[in-house]
Amino acid sequence: MKFKPTKNVGGVVVELGAKESQLPGESPAKGTAPLPAFKLKKILVPIDFSQCSQKALQYAIPFARQFDATLTLFNVVPGYLPVPEMGVVDVSLMETQMHQGAERELAALKQRHLADGITTECIVRIGNPYHEIVVAAKEMNMDLIILSTHGRTGLKYVFMGSTAEHVVRYAPCPVLVVREHEHEFVSTKPVA
């Protein structure tokens, strides 16, 4: 199966090989049952405001347009545990301020890039990013997660792990992982 851009901006074409099943709408071979319709109504797009996550949003927009799906822009503010060496720090106030800042940034991103008929909601949670993404996808019955990967290697990967890897492993729905450097099938106009 190959995904290719259409000549119209924002469109995606799926090409099937000779040995792959037909998509619904095409006449199935004699003796085979038709496949169920391919439906995407809810797409979760985790955003951490990096270029990589904004690239994932570039992939999500054509899917939302093509399937008339709702996009949920989702940000996770990492939870902080008070450390004695930090002195007197109001962790609750710090988390509240970060939560409000993320809400403002998501709203601005939505206003700049998604005001043209795509139903979009913005959600911010506090916690472990991969866990919150998986839980949200289950709670909201998402059909697809479109997620970016930062391509961490070495010690960063050992200590931080891969959010994308954990989401792929535990997600209740399909996950499209957009790599930082790859062959593009959508326009790479920056979303900033």
Short mmCIF file of the C-alpha atoms (twelve columns), coordinates in Angstrom:
data_MODEL
# 
_entry.id   MODEL 
# 
loop_
_atom_site.group_PDB 
_atom_site.id 
_atom_site.type_symbol 
_atom_site.label_atom_id 
_atom_site.label_alt_id 
_atom_site.label_comp_id 
_atom_site.label_asym_id 
_atom_site.label_seq_id 
_atom_site.Cartn_x 
_atom_site.Cartn_y 
_atom_site.Cartn_z 
_atom_site.pdbx_PDB_model_num 
ATOM 1   C CA . MET A 1   0.000   0.000   0.000  1 
ATOM 2   C CA . LYS A 2   1.333   3.445   -0.915 1 
ATOM 3   C CA . PHE A 3   0.165   6.894   0.124  1 
ATOM 4   C CA . LYS A 4   0.689   9.680   -2.409 1 
ATOM 5   C CA . PRO A 5   -0.357  13.333  -2.546 1 
ATOM 6   C CA . THR A 6   -2.993  14.420  -5.033 1 
ATOM 7   C CA . LYS A 7   -2.586  17.368  -7.364 1 
ATOM 8   C CA . ASN A 8   -5.093  19.217  -5.184 1 
ATOM 9   C CA . VAL A 9   -3.545  20.589  -2.013 1 
ATOM 10  C CA . GLY A 10  -4.361  18.507  1.046  1 
ATOM 11  C CA . GLY A 11  -5.526  15.340  -0.736 1 
ATOM 12  C CA . VAL A 12  -4.153  11.848  -0.229 1 
ATOM 13  C CA . VAL A 13  -4.440  8.845   -2.562 1 
ATOM 14  C CA . VAL A 14  -4.030  5.255   -1.376 1 
ATOM 15  C CA . GLU A 15  -2.617  2.876   -4.017 1 
ATOM 16  C CA . LEU A 16  -2.999  -0.868  -3.554 1 
ATOM 17  C CA . GLY A 17  -0.730  -3.471  -5.039 1 
ATOM 18  C CA . ALA A 18  -1.984  -6.417  -7.094 1 
ATOM 19  C CA . LYS A 19  -1.995  -8.771  -4.084 1 
ATOM 20  C CA . GLU A 20  -3.675  -6.337  -1.696 1 
ATOM 21  C CA . SER A 21  -7.399  -6.274  -0.949 1 
ATOM 22  C CA . GLN A 22  -9.672  -3.836  -2.679 1 
ATOM 23  C CA . LEU A 23  -11.056 -0.809  -0.896 1 
ATOM 24  C CA . PRO A 24  -14.793 -0.574  -0.251 1 
ATOM 25  C CA . GLY A 25  -16.708 0.806   -3.195 1 
ATOM 26  C CA . GLU A 26  -14.843 -1.275  -5.746 1 
ATOM 27  C CA . SER A 27  -16.447 -4.500  -6.882 1 
ATOM 28  C CA . PRO A 28  -14.903 -7.375  -4.941 1 
ATOM 29  C CA . ALA A 29  -13.672 -10.494 -6.679 1 
ATOM 30  C CA . LYS A 30  -16.281 -13.217 -7.074 1 
ATOM 31  C CA . GLY A 31  -16.755 -15.251 -3.952 1 
ATOM 32  C CA . THR A 32  -15.293 -12.674 -1.524 1 
ATOM 33  C CA . ALA A 33  -17.272 -10.502 0.841  1 
ATOM 34  C CA . PRO A 34  -16.924 -6.726  0.524  1 
ATOM 35  C CA . LEU A 35  -14.700 -5.010  3.067  1 
ATOM 36  C CA . PRO A 36  -16.263 -2.706  5.649  1 
ATOM 37  C CA . ALA A 37  -16.177 1.024   4.891  1 
ATOM 38  C CA . PHE A 38  -13.038 2.841   6.018  1 
ATOM 39  C CA . LYS A 39  -14.190 5.481   8.509  1 
ATOM 40  C CA . LEU A 40  -12.245 8.083   10.410 1 
ATOM 41  C CA . LYS A 41  -14.386 10.334  12.562 1 
ATOM 42  C CA . LYS A 42  -12.022 11.182  15.438 1 
ATOM 43  C CA . ILE A 43  -8.305  11.879  15.055 1 
ATOM 44  C CA . LEU A 44  -6.031  12.592  18.025 1 
ATOM 45  C CA . VAL A 45  -2.963  14.741  17.308 1 
ATOM 46  C CA . PRO A 46  -0.534  15.057  20.236 1 
ATOM 47  C CA . ILE A 47  1.200   18.457  20.033 1 
ATOM 48  C CA . ASP A 48  4.262   19.476  22.040 1 
ATOM 49  C CA . PHE A 49  4.770   22.622  19.910 1 
ATOM 50  C CA . SER A 50  7.976   21.282  18.343 1 
ATOM 51  C CA . GLN A 51  8.474   21.347  14.570 1 
ATOM 52  C CA . CYS A 52  8.067   17.567  14.567 1 
ATOM 53  C CA . SER A 53  4.629   17.655  16.203 1 
ATOM 54  C CA . GLN A 54  3.531   20.468  13.898 1 
ATOM 55  C CA . LYS A 55  4.579   18.256  10.997 1 
ATOM 56  C CA . ALA A 56  2.199   15.587  12.354 1 
ATOM 57  C CA . LEU A 57  -0.540  18.230  12.271 1 
ATOM 58  C CA . GLN A 58  0.253   18.793  8.571  1 
ATOM 59  C CA . TYR A 59  -0.507  15.110  8.002  1 
ATOM 60  C CA . ALA A 60  -3.676  15.209  10.129 1 
ATOM 61  C CA . ILE A 61  -5.321  18.120  8.286  1 
ATOM 62  C CA . PRO A 62  -5.787  16.290  4.925  1 
ATOM 63  C CA . PHE A 63  -7.131  13.208  6.717  1 
ATOM 64  C CA . ALA A 64  -9.635  15.368  8.612  1 
ATOM 65  C CA . ARG A 65  -10.739 17.102  5.413  1 
ATOM 66  C CA . GLN A 66  -11.023 13.900  3.379  1 
ATOM 67  C CA . PHE A 67  -12.994 11.969  6.004  1 
ATOM 68  C CA . ASP A 68  -14.811 14.941  7.566  1 
ATOM 69  C CA . ALA A 69  -13.243 13.940  10.872 1 
ATOM 70  C CA . THR A 70  -12.853 15.883  14.095 1 
ATOM 71  C CA . LEU A 71  -9.286  16.751  15.099 1 
ATOM 72  C CA . THR A 72  -8.365  16.781  18.759 1 
ATOM 73  C CA . LEU A 73  -5.170  18.726  19.409 1 
ATOM 74  C CA . PHE A 74  -3.741  17.239  22.582 1 
ATOM 75  C CA . ASN A 75  -0.934  18.552  24.780 1 
ATOM 76  C CA . VAL A 76  0.481   16.977  27.927 1 
ATOM 77  C CA . VAL A 77  2.157   19.151  30.539 1 
ATOM 78  C CA . PRO A 78  4.642   16.976  32.433 1 
ATOM 79  C CA . GLY A 79  3.787   16.552  36.096 1 
ATOM 80  C CA . TYR A 80  6.436   17.674  38.558 1 
ATOM 81  C CA . LEU A 81  7.350   16.118  41.876 1 
ATOM 82  C CA . PRO A 82  8.718   18.478  44.508 1 
ATOM 83  C CA . VAL A 83  12.408  17.882  45.147 1 
ATOM 84  C CA . PRO A 84  13.850  18.959  48.530 1 
ATOM 85  C CA . GLU A 85  16.801  20.721  46.881 1 
ATOM 86  C CA . MET A 86  14.418  22.959  44.919 1 
ATOM 87  C CA . GLY A 87  13.603  24.969  48.018 1 
ATOM 88  C CA . VAL A 88  10.143  26.439  48.296 1 
ATOM 89  C CA . VAL A 89  8.425   25.986  44.925 1 
ATOM 90  C CA . ASP A 90  4.687   26.009  44.438 1 
ATOM 91  C CA . VAL A 91  4.423   22.995  42.109 1 
ATOM 92  C CA . SER A 92  0.659   23.345  41.818 1 
ATOM 93  C CA . LEU A 93  0.951   26.982  40.703 1 
ATOM 94  C CA . MET A 94  3.710   26.067  38.233 1 
ATOM 95  C CA . GLU A 95  1.589   23.269  36.705 1 
ATOM 96  C CA . THR A 96  -1.454  25.567  36.507 1 
ATOM 97  C CA . GLN A 97  0.545   28.250  34.695 1 
ATOM 98  C CA . MET A 98  2.006   25.694  32.260 1 
ATOM 99  C CA . HIS A 99  -1.502  24.257  31.660 1 
ATOM 100 C CA . GLN A 100 -2.896  27.724  30.876 1 
ATOM 101 C CA . GLY A 101 0.059   28.515  28.590 1 
ATOM 102 C CA . ALA A 102 -0.459  25.267  26.662 1 
ATOM 103 C CA . GLU A 103 -4.188  26.031  26.297 1 
ATOM 104 C CA . ARG A 104 -3.353  29.471  24.820 1 
ATOM 105 C CA . GLU A 105 -0.800  27.996  22.401 1 
ATOM 106 C CA . LEU A 106 -3.206  25.271  21.217 1 
ATOM 107 C CA . ALA A 107 -5.971  27.852  20.718 1 
ATOM 108 C CA . ALA A 108 -3.601  30.043  18.682 1 
ATOM 109 C CA . LEU A 109 -2.505  27.045  16.590 1 
ATOM 110 C CA . LYS A 110 -6.148  26.141  15.968 1 
ATOM 111 C CA . GLN A 111 -7.052  29.687  14.988 1 
ATOM 112 C CA . ARG A 112 -4.107  30.051  12.567 1 
ATOM 113 C CA . HIS A 113 -4.431  26.725  10.760 1 
ATOM 114 C CA . LEU A 114 -7.773  25.049  11.349 1 
ATOM 115 C CA . ALA A 115 -10.453 27.710  10.968 1 
ATOM 116 C CA . ASP A 116 -11.532 26.521  7.503  1 
ATOM 117 C CA . GLY A 117 -14.288 24.035  8.320  1 
ATOM 118 C CA . ILE A 118 -12.386 21.359  10.230 1 
ATOM 119 C CA . THR A 119 -14.032 20.634  13.570 1 
ATOM 120 C CA . THR A 120 -11.269 20.915  16.156 1 
ATOM 121 C CA . GLU A 121 -11.038 20.706  19.904 1 
ATOM 122 C CA . CYS A 122 -8.050  21.408  22.143 1 
ATOM 123 C CA . ILE A 123 -7.274  19.440  25.293 1 
ATOM 124 C CA . VAL A 124 -4.434  19.840  27.802 1 
ATOM 125 C CA . ARG A 125 -3.661  17.321  30.537 1 
ATOM 126 C CA . ILE A 126 -0.967  16.995  33.174 1 
ATOM 127 C CA . GLY A 127 1.022   13.766  33.499 1 
ATOM 128 C CA . ASN A 128 3.217   11.330  31.605 1 
ATOM 129 C CA . PRO A 129 2.856   12.087  27.870 1 
ATOM 130 C CA . TYR A 130 2.537   8.552   26.478 1 
ATOM 131 C CA . HIS A 131 0.190   7.450   29.278 1 
ATOM 132 C CA . GLU A 132 -2.098  10.466  28.888 1 
ATOM 133 C CA . ILE A 133 -2.216  10.037  25.089 1 
ATOM 134 C CA . VAL A 134 -3.205  6.368   25.381 1 
ATOM 135 C CA . VAL A 135 -5.788  7.064   28.099 1 
ATOM 136 C CA . ALA A 136 -7.309  9.953   26.129 1 
ATOM 137 C CA . ALA A 137 -7.529  7.820   22.967 1 
ATOM 138 C CA . LYS A 138 -9.408  5.145   24.952 1 
ATOM 139 C CA . GLU A 139 -11.692 7.581   26.782 1 
ATOM 140 C CA . MET A 140 -12.632 9.507   23.637 1 
ATOM 141 C CA . ASN A 141 -12.875 6.420   21.405 1 
ATOM 142 C CA . MET A 142 -10.408 7.785   18.826 1 
ATOM 143 C CA . ASP A 143 -10.192 6.195   15.375 1 
ATOM 144 C CA . LEU A 144 -6.593  7.261   14.649 1 
ATOM 145 C CA . ILE A 145 -3.631  8.889   16.390 1 
ATOM 146 C CA . ILE A 146 -1.250  10.917  14.220 1 
ATOM 147 C CA . LEU A 147 1.938   11.354  16.205 1 
ATOM 148 C CA . SER A 148 5.434   12.624  15.549 1 
ATOM 149 C CA . THR A 149 8.698   11.127  16.658 1 
ATOM 150 C CA . HIS A 150 11.737  13.162  17.588 1 
ATOM 151 C CA . GLY A 151 14.226  10.484  16.589 1 
ATOM 152 C CA . ARG A 152 16.044  10.441  19.919 1 
ATOM 153 C CA . THR A 153 19.087  8.198   20.074 1 
ATOM 154 C CA . GLY A 154 21.824  7.410   22.549 1 
ATOM 155 C CA . LEU A 155 21.523  8.546   26.154 1 
ATOM 156 C CA . LYS A 156 18.439  10.694  25.547 1 
ATOM 157 C CA . TYR A 157 16.595  7.585   24.331 1 
ATOM 158 C CA . VAL A 158 17.882  5.451   27.219 1 
ATOM 159 C CA . PHE A 159 16.766  7.951   29.869 1 
ATOM 160 C CA . MET A 160 13.644  9.422   28.255 1 
ATOM 161 C CA . GLY A 161 12.457  6.526   26.116 1 
ATOM 162 C CA . SER A 162 10.277  7.068   23.103 1 
ATOM 163 C CA . THR A 163 6.800   8.473   23.607 1 
ATOM 164 C CA . ALA A 164 5.890   7.415   20.065 1 
ATOM 165 C CA . GLU A 165 7.093   3.852   20.695 1 
ATOM 166 C CA . HIS A 166 5.006   3.563   23.865 1 
ATOM 167 C CA . VAL A 167 1.919   5.024   22.187 1 
ATOM 168 C CA . VAL A 168 2.235   2.585   19.265 1 
ATOM 169 C CA . ARG A 169 2.600   -0.289  21.698 1 
ATOM 170 C CA . TYR A 170 -0.374  0.546   23.943 1 
ATOM 171 C CA . ALA A 171 -2.790  2.610   21.826 1 
ATOM 172 C CA . PRO A 172 -6.350  1.310   21.425 1 
ATOM 173 C CA . CYS A 173 -6.455  2.412   17.766 1 
ATOM 174 C CA . PRO A 174 -4.149  2.660   14.724 1 
ATOM 175 C CA . VAL A 175 -1.241  5.103   14.990 1 
ATOM 176 C CA . LEU A 176 0.382   6.976   12.104 1 
ATOM 177 C CA . VAL A 177 3.906   7.929   13.164 1 
ATOM 178 C CA . VAL A 178 5.410   10.878  11.299 1 
ATOM 179 C CA . ARG A 179 9.183   10.840  11.337 1 
ATOM 180 C CA . GLU A 180 11.293  13.965  11.507 1 
ATOM 181 C CA . HIS A 181 13.129  13.203  8.248  1 
ATOM 182 C CA . GLU A 182 11.279  11.074  5.732  1 
ATOM 183 C CA . HIS A 183 9.798   10.942  2.265  1 
ATOM 184 C CA . GLU A 184 6.876   13.361  2.389  1 
ATOM 185 C CA . PHE A 185 3.436   12.676  0.971  1 
ATOM 186 C CA . VAL A 186 1.851   15.922  2.110  1 
ATOM 187 C CA . SER A 187 2.879   19.508  1.552  1 
ATOM 188 C CA . THR A 188 5.617   20.456  4.011  1 
ATOM 189 C CA . LYS A 189 4.612   24.084  4.304  1 
ATOM 190 C CA . PRO A 190 5.557   25.024  7.904  1 
ATOM 191 C CA . VAL A 191 2.768   25.165  10.455 1 
ATOM 192 C CA . ALA A 192 4.000   27.802  12.869 1 
# 
